[in-house]
Amino acid sequence: CANDMGSNFAMSEDGYERLVEKELDNYSTLYRIADSDKATQIQEMLTKQYEKNQLKASVSNEFNEIDSIVSAVQGISTLIYIISLVFVFVIIVMQCSKIFVREQTDFGIYKAQGFSTGMLRHQFAIRFAIIAAIGSMLGVVMDFLLSGYMMKLLFSFMGISEAPTNSTLDMYLIPIGFMVIFFYLFAYLLSYKLKKVQPRNLITE
């Protein structure tokens, strides 16, 4: 790889060998040492033993830096899920009151016809789950169409001209399932009003 003030260029070993007709003469190998306290001792032993072969051993915190980056990304992902939960809850709270006012007569008629409170609450929550599934699928389509372009645009400011995205089925199914399940759960919990009111009250309110 080459790095010059933020302008980065990198290729795989296979790519390098296709361009250069000789084996790599300046190649480094990284090892993660289980007992980091012995890193300096191992470095000195390697340097002493392979000094004639011009092997250079050094201690680096590169793995620790990578671990920090991974932890930061995981933390951001967790934060996004928490914000999503708050968003889902606020949206459902706002919509539930409107739906109860608009459809209270319908709920009363359903209860008078023999529908149990549990059935009505499940039916109420399923509607939110369906909407969440449709919205999530639209989000997946938008991600499929625009994520590559957005990543390329973002990383271009850091000197990285290409940033391919590798999408997997899990990357789409987990967020969709997350949104559908929590929309359903929150809608079901907030439909408790159906349990407290009798059919006659719902019809006459």
C-alpha positions as CSV (number, residue, x, y, z in Angstrom):
1,C,0.0,0.0,0.0
2,A,1.0,3.6,-0.3
3,N,0.0,6.5,1.8
4,D,0.7,10.2,1.0
5,M,-1.1,12.8,3.1
6,G,-4.5,11.2,3.0
7,S,-4.2,9.9,-0.6
8,N,-4.3,6.2,-0.1
9,F,-3.7,3.4,-2.6
10,A,-3.8,-0.3,-1.8
11,M,-4.0,-3.6,-3.6
12,S,-3.9,-7.3,-2.7
13,E,-0.7,-9.4,-2.9
14,D,-2.2,-11.2,-6.0
15,G,-2.7,-7.9,-7.7
16,Y,0.9,-6.8,-6.9
17,E,2.3,-10.0,-8.3
18,R,0.4,-9.5,-11.6
19,L,2.2,-6.1,-12.0
20,V,5.6,-6.9,-10.7
21,E,7.6,-9.9,-12.0
22,K,9.4,-10.6,-8.8
23,E,8.5,-11.9,-5.4
24,L,7.8,-9.5,-2.6
25,D,11.1,-8.3,-1.1
26,N,9.7,-6.0,1.5
27,Y,6.9,-7.9,3.2
28,S,5.8,-7.8,6.8
29,T,3.9,-10.3,8.9
30,L,1.9,-9.4,11.9
31,Y,1.3,-11.6,14.9
32,R,-0.9,-11.1,17.9
33,I,0.9,-12.2,21.1
34,A,-1.4,-13.6,23.8
35,D,0.9,-12.3,26.6
36,S,1.6,-8.7,25.5
37,D,4.1,-8.4,28.4
38,K,6.5,-10.7,26.6
39,A,6.3,-8.8,23.3
40,T,9.5,-6.8,23.8
41,Q,11.4,-10.0,24.9
42,I,10.2,-11.8,21.7
43,Q,11.2,-8.9,19.6
44,E,14.8,-8.9,21.0
45,M,15.1,-12.7,20.5
46,L,14.0,-12.5,16.9
47,T,16.2,-9.6,16.1
48,K,19.2,-11.3,17.6
49,Q,18.6,-14.7,16.0
50,Y,17.8,-13.4,12.4
51,E,20.1,-10.4,12.3
52,K,22.1,-11.9,9.5
53,N,18.9,-12.4,7.4
54,Q,18.2,-8.7,7.8
55,L,14.9,-9.5,9.5
56,K,13.5,-6.6,11.5
57,A,11.2,-7.2,14.4
58,S,9.2,-4.5,16.1
59,V,6.4,-4.1,18.6
60,S,3.3,-2.4,17.4
61,N,0.0,-1.4,18.9
62,E,-1.7,-1.8,15.5
63,F,-3.9,-4.6,16.7
64,N,-5.0,-2.5,19.7
65,E,-5.9,0.3,17.4
66,I,-7.9,-2.0,15.2
67,D,-9.7,-3.4,18.3
68,S,-10.5,0.2,19.3
69,I,-11.9,0.9,15.9
70,V,-14.1,-2.2,16.0
71,S,-15.3,-1.4,19.5
72,A,-16.2,2.1,18.3
73,V,-18.1,0.8,15.3
74,Q,-20.0,-1.6,17.6
75,G,-20.8,1.2,20.0
76,I,-22.2,3.3,17.2
77,S,-24.3,0.4,16.0
78,T,-25.7,-0.1,19.5
79,L,-26.4,3.7,19.7
80,I,-28.3,3.5,16.4
81,Y,-30.5,0.7,17.7
82,I,-31.2,2.6,20.9
83,I,-32.2,5.7,18.9
84,S,-34.3,3.5,16.7
85,L,-36.1,2.1,19.7
86,V,-36.9,5.6,21.0
87,F,-38.1,6.6,17.5
88,V,-40.4,3.6,17.3
89,F,-41.8,4.2,20.7
90,V,-42.5,7.9,20.0
91,I,-44.1,7.2,16.6
92,I,-46.4,4.6,18.1
93,V,-47.4,6.7,21.1
94,M,-48.4,9.5,18.7
95,Q,-50.3,7.2,16.3
96,C,-52.1,5.1,18.9
97,S,-54.1,8.0,20.4
98,K,-55.2,9.1,16.9
99,I,-56.2,5.6,15.9
100,F,-58.2,5.0,19.1
101,V,-60.1,8.2,18.6
102,R,-60.8,7.5,15.0
103,E,-61.7,3.8,15.3
104,Q,-63.2,3.5,18.8
105,T,-66.6,2.7,17.4
106,D,-65.2,-0.1,15.3
107,F,-63.4,-1.6,18.3
108,G,-66.7,-1.5,20.2
109,I,-68.5,-3.3,17.4
110,Y,-65.8,-5.9,17.2
111,K,-66.0,-6.6,21.0
112,A,-69.8,-6.7,20.8
113,Q,-69.5,-9.4,18.0
114,G,-67.4,-11.6,20.3
115,F,-63.8,-10.5,19.5
116,S,-61.7,-10.8,22.6
117,T,-59.5,-8.0,23.9
118,G,-56.4,-10.1,23.1
119,M,-57.5,-10.6,19.5
120,L,-58.1,-6.9,19.0
121,R,-54.8,-6.0,20.5
122,H,-52.9,-8.5,18.3
123,Q,-54.8,-7.2,15.3
124,F,-53.9,-3.7,16.2
125,A,-50.2,-4.5,16.7
126,I,-50.0,-6.5,13.4
127,R,-51.0,-3.5,11.4
128,F,-48.0,-1.6,12.8
129,A,-45.8,-4.6,12.1
130,I,-46.9,-4.8,8.5
131,I,-46.2,-1.1,8.0
132,A,-42.8,-1.5,9.6
133,A,-42.0,-4.5,7.3
134,I,-43.0,-2.4,4.2
135,G,-40.9,0.6,5.3
136,S,-37.9,-1.6,6.1
137,M,-38.0,-3.3,2.7
138,L,-38.1,0.2,1.1
139,G,-35.1,1.0,3.2
140,V,-33.3,-2.1,1.9
141,V,-34.0,-1.1,-1.7
142,M,-32.6,2.4,-1.0
143,D,-29.6,1.0,0.7
144,F,-28.9,-1.4,-2.2
145,L,-29.2,1.5,-4.7
146,L,-27.4,4.3,-2.8
147,S,-25.1,2.8,-0.2
148,G,-22.2,2.2,-2.6
149,Y,-22.4,5.7,-3.9
150,M,-22.6,7.3,-0.4
151,M,-19.7,5.2,0.9
152,K,-17.6,6.2,-2.1
153,L,-18.5,9.9,-1.6
154,L,-17.7,9.7,2.1
155,F,-14.4,8.0,1.8
156,S,-13.3,10.2,-1.1
157,F,-12.7,12.9,1.4
158,M,-10.1,10.6,3.1
159,G,-8.2,9.8,0.0
160,I,-9.9,6.4,-0.7
161,S,-11.3,6.4,-4.2
162,E,-13.0,3.0,-4.0
163,A,-15.0,1.6,-1.1
164,P,-16.8,-1.5,-2.2
165,T,-19.7,-2.7,0.0
166,N,-20.3,-6.3,0.6
167,S,-24.0,-6.8,1.5
168,T,-25.1,-10.1,3.1
169,L,-28.5,-11.4,3.8
170,D,-28.0,-11.0,7.6
171,M,-27.3,-7.3,7.1
172,Y,-30.8,-6.9,5.8
173,L,-32.8,-9.5,7.8
174,I,-31.6,-8.4,11.3
175,P,-32.7,-4.7,11.0
176,I,-36.0,-5.7,9.3
177,G,-36.7,-8.2,12.1
178,F,-35.7,-5.6,14.7
179,M,-38.1,-3.0,13.4
180,V,-41.0,-5.3,12.9
181,I,-40.7,-7.0,16.3
182,F,-40.4,-3.8,18.2
183,F,-43.2,-2.0,16.3
184,Y,-45.4,-5.0,17.1
185,L,-44.4,-5.1,20.8
186,F,-44.8,-1.4,21.5
187,A,-48.1,-1.3,19.6
188,Y,-49.4,-4.3,21.6
189,L,-48.3,-2.8,24.9
190,L,-49.9,0.6,24.1
191,S,-53.2,-0.9,23.1
192,Y,-54.0,-1.7,26.8
193,K,-56.9,0.8,26.6
194,L,-58.9,-1.9,24.8
195,K,-58.7,-4.1,27.9
196,K,-60.2,-1.5,30.2
197,V,-63.2,-0.3,28.2
198,Q,-66.5,-2.3,27.7
199,P,-68.1,-2.6,24.3
200,R,-70.9,-0.2,25.3
201,N,-68.5,2.5,26.3
202,L,-66.4,2.2,23.2
203,I,-69.5,2.5,21.0
204,T,-71.0,5.5,22.8
205,E,-67.8,7.5,23.5
